[in-house]
Structure formats: C-alpha cells, structure tokens
Amino acid sequence: MSKEYNGLEILDRVGGGDSFASGLVYGLMTYEDAEKAVNYGAAHGALAMTTPGDTSMASLEEVEGVMGGAGARVKR
C-alpha cells in the first residue's frame, strides 16, 4: 500500500496510470524493494495528475520530494 496524497488538486487524470507504472518500474529496477517501488509509482502518478496533458515532466527530485511529504504539486 502506498502513502496517501490527500488534498490533491487533480487537473487532468490522463497519463496517471502510465506515470504510476513508470515510477513503479524505476523503483523496482533501482531498489528491488516492492514497497518503495509502489511509493515511487504513486508519487509520480500523483504529480502527473496535477499537470495538464498526458506527459509528466516531473523530475526525480520532485517525485522524491512528494514521497517525503513535500506535497503533490509540480514546482516549476
């Protein structure tokens, strides 16, 4: 189970699943830890839904910030 991201302002849900999958794969390939991988996926998916369109331009730093409690908003 991943962390929850309450109060998430969803602008566009398109691409959220793909972003989750890419974060999950990154986590599995980098850490070989299923729980950590799910959290990478959830954080990347959350960030993707806070921006319009189907392509996430979130950086690894932003994803890890969300995982650490920085909030699910892309900072540009």
A tleap script that builds the chain and sets N, CA, C and O, in Angstrom:
source leaprc.protein.ff14SB
mol = sequence {
  NMET SER LYS GLU TYR ASN GLY LEU GLU ILE
  LEU ASP ARG VAL GLY GLY GLY ASP SER PHE
  ALA SER GLY LEU VAL TYR GLY LEU MET THR
  TYR GLU ASP ALA GLU LYS ALA VAL ASN TYR
  GLY ALA ALA HIE GLY ALA LEU ALA MET THR
  THR PRO GLY ASP THR SER MET ALA SER LEU
  GLU GLU VAL GLU GLY VAL MET GLY GLY ALA
  GLY ALA ARG VAL LYS CARG
}
set mol.1.N position { 0.846 -1.165 0.000 }
set mol.1.CA position { 0.000 0.000 0.000 }
set mol.1.C position { 0.899 1.238 0.000 }
set mol.1.O position { 1.897 1.296 0.719 }
set mol.2.N position { 0.537 2.205 -0.801 }
set mol.2.CA position { 1.334 3.429 -0.884 }
set mol.2.C position { 0.845 4.461 0.125 }
set mol.2.O position { -0.195 4.294 0.763 }
set mol.3.N position { 1.620 5.523 0.250 }
set mol.3.CA position { 1.198 6.664 1.053 }
set mol.3.C position { -0.018 7.300 0.388 }
set mol.3.O position { -0.224 7.157 -0.817 }
set mol.4.N position { -0.814 7.996 1.178 }
set mol.4.CA position { -1.966 8.717 0.634 }
set mol.4.C position { -1.585 10.159 0.361 }
set mol.4.O position { -0.775 10.750 1.074 }
set mol.5.N position { -2.180 10.711 -0.676 }
set mol.5.CA position { -1.945 12.104 -1.031 }
set mol.5.C position { -3.274 12.840 -0.971 }
set mol.5.O position { -3.924 13.057 -1.994 }
set mol.6.N position { -3.672 13.219 0.238 }
set mol.6.CA position { -4.934 13.921 0.458 }
set mol.6.C position { -4.829 15.358 -0.032 }
set mol.6.O position { -3.753 15.955 -0.010 }
set mol.7.N position { -5.944 15.902 -0.467 }
set mol.7.CA position { -5.979 17.288 -0.910 }
set mol.7.C position { -5.333 17.498 -2.265 }
set mol.7.O position { -4.973 18.623 -2.613 }
set mol.8.N position { -5.185 16.454 -3.018 }
set mol.8.CA position { -4.561 16.531 -4.335 }
set mol.8.C position { -5.470 17.276 -5.302 }
set mol.8.O position { -6.623 16.890 -5.489 }
set mol.9.N position { -4.967 18.329 -5.913 }
set mol.9.CA position { -5.737 19.092 -6.891 }
set mol.9.C position { -5.506 18.484 -8.276 }
set mol.9.O position { -4.498 18.757 -8.927 }
set mol.10.N position { -6.454 17.658 -8.711 }
set mol.10.CA position { -6.315 16.965 -9.987 }
set mol.10.C position { -6.740 17.894 -11.120 }
set mol.10.O position { -7.870 18.380 -11.158 }
set mol.11.N position { -5.817 18.126 -12.032 }
set mol.11.CA position { -6.109 18.947 -13.205 }
set mol.11.C position { -6.447 18.083 -14.415 }
set mol.11.O position { -7.282 18.459 -15.237 }
set mol.12.N position { -5.800 16.929 -14.523 }
set mol.12.CA position { -6.001 16.062 -15.687 }
set mol.12.C position { -5.571 14.653 -15.310 }
set mol.12.O position { -4.406 14.427 -14.981 }
set mol.13.N position { -6.504 13.698 -15.354 }
set mol.13.CA position { -6.183 12.323 -14.966 }
set mol.13.C position { -5.486 11.535 -16.067 }
set mol.13.O position { -4.955 10.456 -15.804 }
set mol.14.N position { -5.474 12.044 -17.279 }
set mol.14.CA position { -4.845 11.331 -18.387 }
set mol.14.C position { -3.352 11.179 -18.095 }
set mol.14.O position { -2.677 12.154 -17.764 }
set mol.15.N position { -2.848 9.972 -18.217 }
set mol.15.CA position { -1.432 9.701 -18.011 }
set mol.15.C position { -1.078 9.298 -16.594 }
set mol.15.O position { 0.071 8.951 -16.322 }
set mol.16.N position { -2.047 9.336 -15.680 }
set mol.16.CA position { -1.757 8.970 -14.290 }
set mol.16.C position { -1.331 7.522 -14.140 }
set mol.16.O position { -0.424 7.216 -13.366 }
set mol.17.N position { -1.974 6.638 -14.869 }
set mol.17.CA position { -1.616 5.212 -14.798 }
set mol.17.C position { -0.254 4.931 -15.400 }
set mol.17.O position { 0.529 4.156 -14.851 }
set mol.18.N position { 0.025 5.562 -16.526 }
set mol.18.CA position { 1.338 5.394 -17.152 }
set mol.18.C position { 2.439 5.940 -16.239 }
set mol.18.O position { 3.512 5.348 -16.127 }
set mol.19.N position { 2.165 7.058 -15.597 }
set mol.19.CA position { 3.148 7.644 -14.692 }
set mol.19.C position { 3.356 6.766 -13.463 }
set mol.19.O position { 4.476 6.629 -12.969 }
set mol.20.N position { 2.268 6.173 -12.974 }
set mol.20.CA position { 2.409 5.218 -11.875 }
set mol.20.C position { 3.299 4.060 -12.309 }
set mol.20.O position { 4.217 3.670 -11.588 }
set mol.21.N position { 3.024 3.517 -13.484 }
set mol.21.CA position { 3.792 2.364 -13.970 }
set mol.21.C position { 5.268 2.702 -14.127 }
set mol.21.O position { 6.125 1.896 -13.765 }
set mol.22.N position { 5.577 3.872 -14.659 }
set mol.22.CA position { 6.985 4.225 -14.851 }
set mol.22.C position { 7.692 4.420 -13.512 }
set mol.22.O position { 8.851 4.034 -13.362 }
set mol.23.N position { 7.004 5.016 -12.543 }
set mol.23.CA position { 7.596 5.159 -11.210 }
set mol.23.C position { 7.807 3.812 -10.540 }
set mol.23.O position { 8.819 3.591 -9.876 }
set mol.24.N position { 6.847 2.915 -10.716 }
set mol.24.CA position { 6.953 1.567 -10.164 }
set mol.24.C position { 8.154 0.830 -10.755 }
set mol.24.O position { 8.945 0.235 -10.023 }
set mol.25.N position { 8.284 0.873 -12.065 }
set mol.25.CA position { 9.403 0.200 -12.733 }
set mol.25.C position { 10.732 0.812 -12.289 }
set mol.25.O position { 11.691 0.086 -12.025 }
set mol.26.N position { 10.790 2.137 -12.204 }
set mol.26.CA position { 12.011 2.795 -11.725 }
set mol.26.C position { 12.371 2.269 -10.328 }
set mol.26.O position { 13.516 1.893 -10.077 }
set mol.27.N position { 11.399 2.247 -9.439 }
set mol.27.CA position { 11.649 1.789 -8.078 }
set mol.27.C position { 12.106 0.347 -8.022 }
set mol.27.O position { 13.013 0.019 -7.258 }
set mol.28.N position { 11.499 -0.523 -8.815 }
set mol.28.CA position { 11.896 -1.932 -8.831 }
set mol.28.C position { 13.303 -2.112 -9.384 }
set mol.28.O position { 14.092 -2.892 -8.851 }
set mol.29.N position { 13.615 -1.388 -10.455 }
set mol.29.CA position { 14.936 -1.527 -11.073 }
set mol.29.C position { 16.044 -0.914 -10.207 }
set mol.29.O position { 17.174 -1.402 -10.203 }
set mol.30.N position { 15.721 0.134 -9.492 }
set mol.30.CA position { 16.732 0.845 -8.717 }
set mol.30.C position { 16.941 0.244 -7.335 }
set mol.30.O position { 18.075 0.148 -6.867 }
set mol.31.N position { 15.859 -0.162 -6.678 }
set mol.31.CA position { 15.951 -0.589 -5.284 }
set mol.31.C position { 15.590 -2.047 -5.033 }
set mol.31.O position { 15.925 -2.583 -3.977 }
set mol.32.N position { 14.916 -2.701 -5.971 }
set mol.32.CA position { 14.451 -4.073 -5.779 }
set mol.32.C position { 13.670 -4.212 -4.469 }
set mol.32.O position { 13.806 -5.201 -3.748 }
set mol.33.N position { 12.855 -3.205 -4.183 }
set mol.33.CA position { 12.041 -3.152 -2.973 }
set mol.33.C position { 10.623 -2.810 -3.413 }
set mol.33.O position { 10.360 -1.695 -3.862 }
set mol.34.N position { 9.710 -3.771 -3.284 }
set mol.34.CA position { 8.353 -3.597 -3.803 }
set mol.34.C position { 7.626 -2.419 -3.162 }
set mol.34.O position { 6.961 -1.658 -3.864 }
set mol.35.N position { 7.735 -2.254 -1.859 }
set mol.35.CA position { 7.028 -1.159 -1.181 }
set mol.35.C position { 7.556 0.198 -1.645 }
set mol.35.O position { 6.778 1.111 -1.922 }
set mol.36.N position { 8.857 0.324 -1.727 }
set mol.36.CA position { 9.455 1.581 -2.186 }
set mol.36.C position { 9.052 1.846 -3.635 }
set mol.36.O position { 8.773 2.987 -4.003 }
set mol.37.N position { 9.019 0.804 -4.452 }
set mol.37.CA position { 8.636 0.952 -5.851 }
set mol.37.C position { 7.198 1.441 -5.987 }
set mol.37.O position { 6.914 2.306 -6.816 }
set mol.38.N position { 6.292 0.897 -5.182 }
set mol.38.CA position { 4.895 1.338 -5.209 }
set mol.38.C position { 4.806 2.808 -4.819 }
set mol.38.O position { 4.007 3.550 -5.391 }
set mol.39.N position { 5.606 3.237 -3.862 }
set mol.39.CA position { 5.588 4.644 -3.456 }
set mol.39.C position { 6.150 5.555 -4.537 }
set mol.39.O position { 5.657 6.670 -4.711 }
set mol.40.N position { 7.164 5.114 -5.266 }
set mol.40.CA position { 7.639 5.893 -6.416 }
set mol.40.C position { 6.517 6.012 -7.450 }
set mol.40.O position { 6.291 7.088 -8.003 }
set mol.41.N position { 5.825 4.916 -7.706 }
set mol.41.CA position { 4.733 4.944 -8.675 }
set mol.41.C position { 3.610 5.870 -8.257 }
set mol.41.O position { 3.114 6.662 -9.058 }
set mol.42.N position { 3.208 5.768 -6.996 }
set mol.42.CA position { 2.105 6.605 -6.506 }
set mol.42.C position { 2.485 8.085 -6.540 }
set mol.42.O position { 1.673 8.928 -6.920 }
set mol.43.N position { 3.706 8.394 -6.146 }
set mol.43.CA position { 4.143 9.797 -6.146 }
set mol.43.C position { 4.219 10.348 -7.562 }
set mol.43.O position { 3.784 11.473 -7.812 }
set mol.44.N position { 4.764 9.574 -8.487 }
set mol.44.CA position { 4.861 10.052 -9.869 }
set mol.44.C position { 3.470 10.172 -10.491 }
set mol.44.O position { 3.203 11.127 -11.220 }
set mol.45.N position { 2.596 9.229 -10.216 }
set mol.45.CA position { 1.227 9.311 -10.714 }
set mol.45.C position { 0.500 10.526 -10.163 }
set mol.45.O position { -0.235 11.194 -10.889 }
set mol.46.N position { 0.701 10.816 -8.879 }
set mol.46.CA position { 0.073 11.989 -8.262 }
set mol.46.C position { 0.559 13.273 -8.919 }
set mol.46.O position { -0.240 14.157 -9.229 }
set mol.47.N position { 1.862 13.377 -9.131 }
set mol.47.CA position { 2.403 14.569 -9.784 }
set mol.47.C position { 1.865 14.725 -11.198 }
set mol.47.O position { 1.556 15.833 -11.635 }
set mol.48.N position { 1.756 13.623 -11.903 }
set mol.48.CA position { 1.271 13.682 -13.288 }
set mol.48.C position { -0.141 14.248 -13.355 }
set mol.48.O position { -0.480 14.959 -14.300 }
set mol.49.N position { -0.960 13.939 -12.365 }
set mol.49.CA position { -2.345 14.394 -12.399 }
set mol.49.C position { -2.511 15.850 -11.980 }
set mol.49.O position { -3.603 16.406 -12.099 }
set mol.50.N position { -1.442 16.474 -11.491 }
set mol.50.CA position { -1.524 17.886 -11.124 }
set mol.50.C position { -1.138 18.797 -12.281 }
set mol.50.O position { -1.135 20.019 -12.135 }
set mol.51.N position { -0.815 18.216 -13.417 }
set mol.51.CA position { -0.453 18.997 -14.606 }
set mol.51.C position { -1.330 18.570 -15.770 }
set mol.51.O position { -1.733 17.409 -15.834 }
set mol.52.N position { -1.634 19.466 -16.685 }
set mol.52.CA position { -2.459 19.094 -17.833 }
set mol.52.C position { -1.674 18.250 -18.840 }
set mol.52.O position { -0.458 18.392 -18.975 }
set mol.53.N position { -2.385 17.378 -19.534 }
set mol.53.CA position { -1.758 16.561 -20.574 }
set mol.53.C position { -1.355 15.196 -20.069 }
set mol.53.O position { -1.489 14.882 -18.886 }
set mol.54.N position { -0.858 14.389 -20.992 }
set mol.54.CA position { -0.551 13.001 -20.653 }
set mol.54.C position { 0.931 12.720 -20.453 }
set mol.54.O position { 1.320 11.559 -20.330 }
set mol.55.N position { 1.763 13.748 -20.419 }
set mol.55.CA position { 3.197 13.547 -20.236 }
set mol.55.C position { 3.651 14.223 -18.960 }
set mol.55.O position { 3.475 15.429 -18.791 }
set mol.56.N position { 4.227 13.455 -18.071 }
set mol.56.CA position { 4.756 14.026 -16.833 }
set mol.56.C position { 6.169 14.519 -17.091 }
set mol.56.O position { 7.002 13.805 -17.651 }
set mol.57.N position { 6.420 15.729 -16.679 }
set mol.57.CA position { 7.768 16.284 -16.793 }
set mol.57.C position { 8.384 16.417 -15.398 }
set mol.57.O position { 9.310 17.203 -15.193 }
set mol.58.N position { 7.868 15.648 -14.450 }
set mol.58.CA position { 8.362 15.703 -13.079 }
set mol.58.C position { 9.778 15.135 -13.016 }
set mol.58.O position { 10.093 14.134 -13.659 }
set mol.59.N position { 10.607 15.787 -12.239 }
set mol.59.CA position { 11.976 15.306 -12.054 }
set mol.59.C position { 12.013 14.277 -10.924 }
set mol.59.O position { 11.083 14.169 -10.125 }
set mol.60.N position { 13.097 13.537 -10.881 }
set mol.60.CA position { 13.286 12.579 -9.798 }
set mol.60.C position { 13.270 13.301 -8.451 }
set mol.60.O position { 12.732 12.784 -7.472 }
set mol.61.N position { 13.849 14.473 -8.403 }
set mol.61.CA position { 13.855 15.276 -7.182 }
set mol.61.C position { 12.431 15.612 -6.736 }
set mol.61.O position { 12.122 15.549 -5.546 }
set mol.62.N position { 11.569 15.965 -7.680 }
set mol.62.CA position { 10.172 16.281 -7.349 }
set mol.62.C position { 9.437 15.045 -6.848 }
set mol.62.O position { 8.686 15.121 -5.876 }
set mol.63.N position { 9.647 13.910 -7.504 }
set mol.63.CA position { 8.984 12.666 -7.084 }
set mol.63.C position { 9.429 12.303 -5.674 }
set mol.63.O position { 8.601 11.965 -4.829 }
set mol.64.N position { 10.722 12.371 -5.418 }
set mol.64.CA position { 11.218 12.031 -4.085 }
set mol.64.C position { 10.768 13.063 -3.048 }
set mol.64.O position { 10.590 12.721 -1.879 }
set mol.65.N position { 10.584 14.307 -3.455 }
set mol.65.CA position { 10.044 15.312 -2.554 }
set mol.65.C position { 8.629 14.976 -2.128 }
set mol.65.O position { 8.281 15.103 -0.955 }
set mol.66.N position { 7.813 14.546 -3.080 }
set mol.66.CA position { 6.435 14.139 -2.775 }
set mol.66.C position { 6.456 12.937 -1.830 }
set mol.66.O position { 5.682 12.871 -0.876 }
set mol.67.N position { 7.340 12.001 -2.104 }
set mol.67.CA position { 7.441 10.825 -1.234 }
set mol.67.C position { 7.816 11.218 0.188 }
set mol.67.O position { 7.431 10.549 1.147 }
set mol.68.N position { 8.572 12.311 0.322 }
set mol.68.CA position { 8.991 12.778 1.639 }
set mol.68.C position { 8.027 13.732 2.305 }
set mol.68.O position { 8.308 14.229 3.395 }
set mol.69.N position { 6.886 14.002 1.667 }
set mol.69.CA position { 5.867 14.842 2.270 }
set mol.69.C position { 5.833 16.278 1.770 }
set mol.69.O position { 5.195 17.126 2.394 }
set mol.70.N position { 6.504 16.571 0.661 }
set mol.70.CA position { 6.551 17.940 0.156 }
set mol.70.C position { 5.253 18.397 -0.496 }
set mol.70.O position { 5.123 19.578 -0.819 }
set mol.71.N position { 4.304 17.517 -0.696 }
set mol.71.CA position { 3.057 17.877 -1.364 }
set mol.71.C position { 3.101 17.457 -2.820 }
set mol.71.O position { 4.171 17.379 -3.423 }
set mol.72.N position { 1.938 17.189 -3.380 }
set mol.72.CA position { 1.855 16.663 -4.731 }
set mol.72.C position { 1.579 17.765 -5.749 }
set mol.72.O position { 0.585 17.713 -6.475 }
set mol.73.N position { 2.451 18.749 -5.800 }
set mol.73.CA position { 2.341 19.818 -6.779 }
set mol.73.C position { 3.692 19.965 -7.469 }
set mol.73.O position { 4.729 20.023 -6.809 }
set mol.74.N position { 3.676 20.025 -8.772 }
set mol.74.CA position { 4.918 20.229 -9.504 }
set mol.74.C position { 5.374 21.664 -9.295 }
set mol.74.O position { 4.574 22.595 -9.390 }
set mol.75.N position { 6.636 21.838 -9.015 }
set mol.75.CA position { 7.206 23.180 -8.830 }
set mol.75.C position { 7.999 23.528 -10.060 }
set mol.75.O position { 8.980 22.858 -10.384 }
set mol.76.N position { 7.583 24.573 -10.750 }
set mol.76.CA position { 8.272 24.996 -11.981 }
set mol.76.C position { 8.707 26.427 -11.845 }
set mol.76.O position { 9.305 26.981 -12.767 }
savepdb mol mol.pdb
quit
